[in-house]
Protein backbone atom coordinates (compact mmCIF):
# COMPACT_ATOMS: atom_id res chain seq x y z
CA UNK A 1 0.00 0.00 0.00
CA UNK A 2 1.38 3.43 -0.95
CA UNK A 3 2.09 5.95 1.76
CA UNK A 4 0.29 9.25 1.78
CA UNK A 5 2.46 12.26 1.18
CA UNK A 6 2.62 14.46 4.27
CA UNK A 7 1.89 18.10 3.47
CA UNK A 8 4.27 20.51 5.16
CA UNK A 9 4.03 24.13 6.21
CA UNK A 10 6.64 26.62 5.00
CA UNK A 11 8.63 26.11 8.23
CA UNK A 12 8.83 22.33 7.56
CA UNK A 13 6.38 21.15 10.23
CA UNK A 14 3.51 18.85 9.16
CA UNK A 15 0.16 20.46 8.45
CA UNK A 16 -2.86 19.46 10.49
CA UNK A 17 -5.29 17.27 8.58
CA UNK A 18 -8.31 19.39 7.61
CA UNK A 19 -11.62 18.50 9.20
CA UNK A 20 -13.92 16.52 6.88
CA UNK A 21 -16.47 18.82 5.29
CA UNK A 22 -19.45 17.01 3.71
CA UNK A 23 -20.39 20.02 1.56
CA UNK A 24 -16.92 20.05 -0.04
CA UNK A 25 -17.04 16.29 -0.58
CA UNK A 26 -20.45 16.42 -2.28
CA UNK A 27 -19.51 19.45 -4.38
CA UNK A 28 -16.35 17.68 -5.57
CA UNK A 29 -18.24 14.48 -6.36
CA UNK A 30 -20.83 16.37 -8.42
CA UNK A 31 -18.11 18.19 -10.35
CA UNK A 32 -16.27 14.90 -11.09
CA UNK A 33 -19.49 13.34 -12.42
CA UNK A 34 -20.18 16.39 -14.60
CA UNK A 35 -16.61 16.29 -15.95
CA UNK A 36 -17.42 12.93 -17.56
CA UNK A 37 -20.72 14.07 -19.11
CA UNK A 38 -21.32 14.08 -22.88
CA UNK A 39 -21.58 17.90 -22.86
CA UNK A 40 -18.07 18.33 -21.48
CA UNK A 41 -16.64 15.74 -23.85
CA UNK A 42 -18.31 17.45 -26.84
CA UNK A 43 -16.90 20.87 -25.86
CA UNK A 44 -13.43 19.37 -25.48
CA UNK A 45 -13.68 17.62 -28.86
CA UNK A 46 -14.53 20.92 -30.60
CA UNK A 47 -11.33 22.50 -29.23
CA UNK A 48 -9.20 19.47 -30.19
CA UNK A 49 -6.74 19.07 -33.02
CA UNK A 50 -4.19 16.44 -34.02
CA UNK A 51 -0.82 17.05 -35.60
CA UNK A 52 1.95 14.66 -36.60
CA UNK A 53 4.41 13.66 -33.89
CA UNK A 54 8.01 12.75 -34.74
CA UNK A 55 10.46 10.41 -33.05
CA UNK A 56 14.01 11.42 -32.16
CA UNK A 57 15.33 9.77 -35.33
CA UNK A 58 13.03 11.94 -37.46
CA UNK A 59 10.52 9.25 -38.40
CA UNK A 60 6.83 9.88 -37.84
CA UNK A 61 5.35 8.36 -34.69
CA UNK A 62 2.45 5.90 -34.85
CA UNK A 63 0.19 8.22 -32.86
CA UNK A 64 -0.47 11.86 -33.59
CA UNK A 65 -0.04 14.60 -31.00
CA UNK A 66 -3.35 15.85 -29.57
CA UNK A 67 -3.66 19.54 -28.62
CA UNK A 68 -6.53 21.69 -27.34
CA UNK A 69 -7.02 25.41 -28.01
CA UNK A 70 -7.65 27.74 -25.07
CA UNK A 71 -10.73 29.91 -25.61
CA UNK A 72 -9.15 32.87 -23.76
CA UNK A 73 -5.54 33.15 -24.97
CA UNK A 74 -5.94 31.03 -28.16
CA UNK A 75 -2.81 29.03 -27.28
CA UNK A 76 -2.50 25.28 -27.94
CA UNK A 77 -1.99 22.95 -24.95
CA UNK A 78 -1.85 19.24 -24.29
CA UNK A 79 -4.82 17.57 -22.59
CA UNK A 80 -3.32 17.66 -19.10
CA UNK A 81 -2.95 21.45 -19.32
CA UNK A 82 -6.57 22.34 -20.14
CA UNK A 83 -9.84 22.41 -18.20
CA UNK A 84 -13.45 22.72 -19.27
CA UNK A 85 -14.73 25.81 -17.49
CA UNK A 86 -18.16 27.39 -17.05
CA UNK A 87 -18.35 30.85 -18.63
CA UNK A 88 -21.03 31.83 -16.08
CA UNK A 89 -19.64 30.44 -12.79
CA UNK A 90 -21.47 27.58 -11.08
CA UNK A 91 -21.38 29.47 -7.79
CA UNK A 92 -22.53 32.96 -8.71
CA UNK A 93 -20.11 35.55 -7.23
CA UNK A 94 -23.00 37.96 -6.62
CA UNK A 95 -25.11 35.58 -4.53
CA UNK A 96 -22.56 32.96 -3.36
CA UNK A 97 -23.84 29.42 -2.63
CA UNK A 98 -27.66 29.35 -2.53
CA UNK A 99 -28.72 25.68 -2.29
CA UNK A 100 -27.92 22.29 -3.83
CA UNK A 101 -30.70 22.48 -6.45
CA UNK A 102 -29.33 25.79 -7.77
CA UNK A 103 -25.78 24.39 -7.73
CA UNK A 104 -26.77 21.31 -9.74
CA UNK A 105 -28.86 23.39 -12.17
CA UNK A 106 -25.95 25.78 -12.84
CA UNK A 107 -23.43 22.90 -13.02
CA UNK A 108 -25.45 21.03 -15.66
CA UNK A 109 -25.60 23.94 -18.09
CA UNK A 110 -25.92 24.02 -21.90
CA UNK A 111 -22.79 23.50 -24.00
CA UNK A 112 -22.63 27.17 -25.02
CA UNK A 113 -21.85 28.06 -21.37
CA UNK A 114 -18.74 25.84 -21.40
CA UNK A 115 -15.27 26.66 -22.71
CA UNK A 116 -11.86 24.97 -22.80
CA UNK A 117 -9.20 27.09 -21.10
CA UNK A 118 -5.57 26.47 -20.21
CA UNK A 119 -4.92 25.20 -16.70
CA UNK A 120 -1.33 24.25 -15.96
CA UNK A 121 -0.65 21.62 -13.36
CA UNK A 122 2.66 22.95 -11.98
CA UNK A 123 3.01 25.61 -9.31
CA UNK A 124 1.84 29.00 -10.49
CA UNK A 125 5.28 30.63 -10.21
CA UNK A 126 6.91 27.87 -12.30
CA UNK A 127 4.30 28.16 -15.03
CA UNK A 128 4.64 31.93 -15.14
CA UNK A 129 8.38 31.45 -15.75
CA UNK A 130 7.80 28.75 -18.40
CA UNK A 131 4.86 30.28 -20.29
CA UNK A 132 5.37 33.95 -19.37
CA UNK A 133 1.91 34.20 -17.80
CA UNK A 134 -0.43 32.53 -15.35
CA UNK A 135 -2.95 30.06 -16.79
CA UNK A 136 -6.28 31.49 -17.91
CA UNK A 137 -8.10 29.18 -15.47
CA UNK A 138 -6.00 30.45 -12.54
CA UNK A 139 -6.54 34.10 -13.53
CA UNK A 140 -10.31 33.64 -13.93
CA UNK A 141 -10.59 31.79 -10.60
CA UNK A 142 -8.67 34.53 -8.77
CA UNK A 143 -11.01 37.20 -10.19
CA UNK A 144 -14.07 35.22 -9.06
CA UNK A 145 -12.58 34.73 -5.58
CA UNK A 146 -11.96 38.48 -5.22
CA UNK A 147 -15.63 39.16 -6.01
CA UNK A 148 -16.79 36.49 -3.52
CA UNK A 149 -14.48 37.87 -0.81
CA UNK A 150 -15.75 41.42 -1.37
CA UNK A 151 -19.33 40.12 -1.12
CA UNK A 152 -18.61 38.29 2.14
CA UNK A 153 -16.80 41.34 3.57
CA UNK A 154 -19.74 43.60 2.70
CA UNK A 155 -22.18 41.26 4.51
CA UNK A 156 -20.14 41.18 7.74
CA UNK A 157 -21.59 43.35 10.51
CA UNK A 158 -19.48 46.40 11.34
N, C-alpha and C positions, 0 to 999 in steps of 0.2 A: 504494500500500500504506500502511495506517495505521501511525503510529508507536506503539510501546508506551509507555505512561505510566511514567515513572521514579518508583519509590517512594522517598520521602525519609525520613530520620531526623528527630527533633525539632529537631536543630541545623541542618537544611537540607542535609546531605551525603547523597549517594545511598546507598541500602542495597545491601549485597552480595547478588547473586542467590543464592537458596538452592540447595543441592546437590539434584540430582534424587533423589527417594526413590521407588523402585518400589512399595513398600507403600502409600504415600499415593496414588500414581497409580491403582493397582488398586482401592483402597478407594473413591476418588472415582468411578471408572468404574462400579463395581457399584452405588453409590448413585444415580447418574444413570439407569442402566437401570431400577432399581426404582422411581424416581420416575415413570416412564412406564407402570408396570404397571396392569392393570385394577383391582387392589385399591386402589391409591392414588387412582385416578380415581373409583372408587365412593365412597370415604370423603369425598373432596372434594365430590362431588355431593350427598351427604346433608347437608353443612353449608352448602349453597349456597341463596341466595334471590335473587330479582329484584324490583326495585322501579322504578317509573317515574322516568325522568330528564327534566329540563326544560331547555330552552334559555334563553338570557339574555332572550329576548323573552317568555318565559312559556309558549310552546307546548311540547307534549310531544315529546321526541326520538324518532327512529325506533327506537333500541335502548334497552332497559332497562338499568338499573345493576345489576351483579352484585356481591353481597356474600357473605362467608363468616363464619360464627359461630365464634369461638374457644371451644374446649371448656373452657379454664381460666377466663378472665375473663368469658365470655359476651358480649363485645363483637363488633360487626360491622365487618369490614375488607374492603378490596378485595383481589383475587387476588394482587397483588404483595406484600401485607403479611401473608400467611399461609404456613404450612409444614405439611406432613403429617409428624407426629412419631410415633415409636414410644413407647408408654406404658412398656413394659419396654425399656430401652436396648439397642441392637444390641451394643455393647461393654459387657458387664456390669461395673459399677463394682467389684464385689466380687472378680472374677477377672481383670479387664483383658482384653487380647486373648489368645485361646487359640490358634486356628488358623483357616485360611480356611474350612474346612467349617462350623465353628461360626458364624463371621461370616455366611456366606451363609444358613445355616439360620435365624439370628435376624433377618436382614434381611428374608427372605421369610416374614413372619409372617402369621397370620390377620388379617382386617379388624378384629376386635374389639381388637387390640393397637395400632391406629393411631388417631390423633386429629388434628384440624385445630387448630393453635394460632397465635396472632398472632406475626409475626416481621417487624419493621420493617426496612427496608433502609437507613435513614440511620444516622449515628453514634449510639451509645447515649445520649450526653448530649443530642443534639438531640431524640431521640424522647422522652426523659424530660421535657424541657421542653414538647414538643408534646402528648403524651398524658398526662403526669403520672405515668408509671411506665415501667419497662423492659418490653420485650416478654416474653410468657410463655415463648417459645422461648429467649430470652437467659437469663432467670432459671433455667429448668430446666437448661440447658446448664452454667451456672456451678455449680449444686449438684452435678451429676454430675462436673464437673472437680475440685471440692473433695474428693469421695469418692475419685476416682482418685489424686489427689495424696497424700492421707493413706495410701492403700494402698501407693503406691510408697515413701513416706517410711518406713513401717513395715517394708518389706522390705529397706531399705538396712542394710548392716552398720554397727555402732556404732564 
